[in-house]
Amino acid sequence: MIDEVAEPRSSRGDALRILMLEDLELYGHVELEERIDQLKSEIARTEAQLQRKNAGRAAADAFFSIRGE
């Protein structure tokens, strides 16, 4: 059996860091508009996840504040 070297796992935020370093001069007008649309979609997805986490946190806080009294 041949052992293959595993690629190092990327840490959270690496994709965003790489994206931020990309040279935007290489993109055309339409490509930049598409990129903006994709980034807006990702922002909306991230905000929705944050709202779910906040709701879960609020529910836990409410549960434990009732039990603690």
C-alpha positions in Angstrom: 0.0 0.0 0.0 1.3 3.4 -1.0 1.0 6.1 1.6 -0.1 9.4 0.1 0.8 12.7 1.7 -2.4 14.3 2.9 -2.9 18.0 2.0 -2.9 20.2 5.0 -6.4 21.2 6.1 -7.2 24.8 5.5 -8.3 26.7 8.5 -11.5 28.7 8.8 -11.3 32.0 6.9 -8.6 30.8 4.5 -10.9 31.0 1.5 -11.9 34.6 2.4 -8.2 35.6 2.8 -7.3 34.1 -0.6 -10.3 35.8 -2.2 -9.2 39.2 -0.7 -5.7 38.9 -2.2 -7.0 38.1 -5.7 -6.0 40.7 -8.4 -9.3 42.3 -9.5 -7.6 43.9 -12.5 -7.8 40.5 -14.3 -11.6 40.6 -14.3 -13.9 42.2 -16.9 -16.9 44.3 -16.1 -19.4 41.4 -16.3 -17.2 39.1 -14.3 -16.9 41.8 -11.5 -20.7 42.1 -11.5 -21.1 38.4 -11.2 -18.5 38.3 -8.4 -20.5 41.0 -6.5 -23.7 39.0 -6.9 -22.0 35.9 -5.6 -20.5 37.8 -2.6 -23.9 39.3 -1.8 -25.4 35.8 -1.8 -22.7 34.6 0.5 -23.3 37.6 2.8 -27.0 36.7 2.9 -26.2 33.1 3.7 -23.8 34.1 6.5 -26.3 36.5 8.0 -29.0 33.8 8.0 -26.7 31.5 9.8 -25.9 34.2 12.3 -29.6 34.8 12.9 -30.1 31.0 13.5 -27.2 31.0 16.0 -28.6 34.1 17.8 -32.0 32.5 18.1 -30.5 29.4 19.5 -28.5 31.4 22.0 -31.5 33.4 23.0 -33.5 30.2 23.5 -30.8 28.7 25.7 -30.5 32.0 27.7 -34.2 32.1 28.3 -34.3 28.4 29.3 -31.5 28.7 31.8 -32.6 32.0 33.2 -36.0 30.5 34.0 -34.5 27.4 35.6 -32.0 29.5 37.6 -34.7 31.6 39.3 
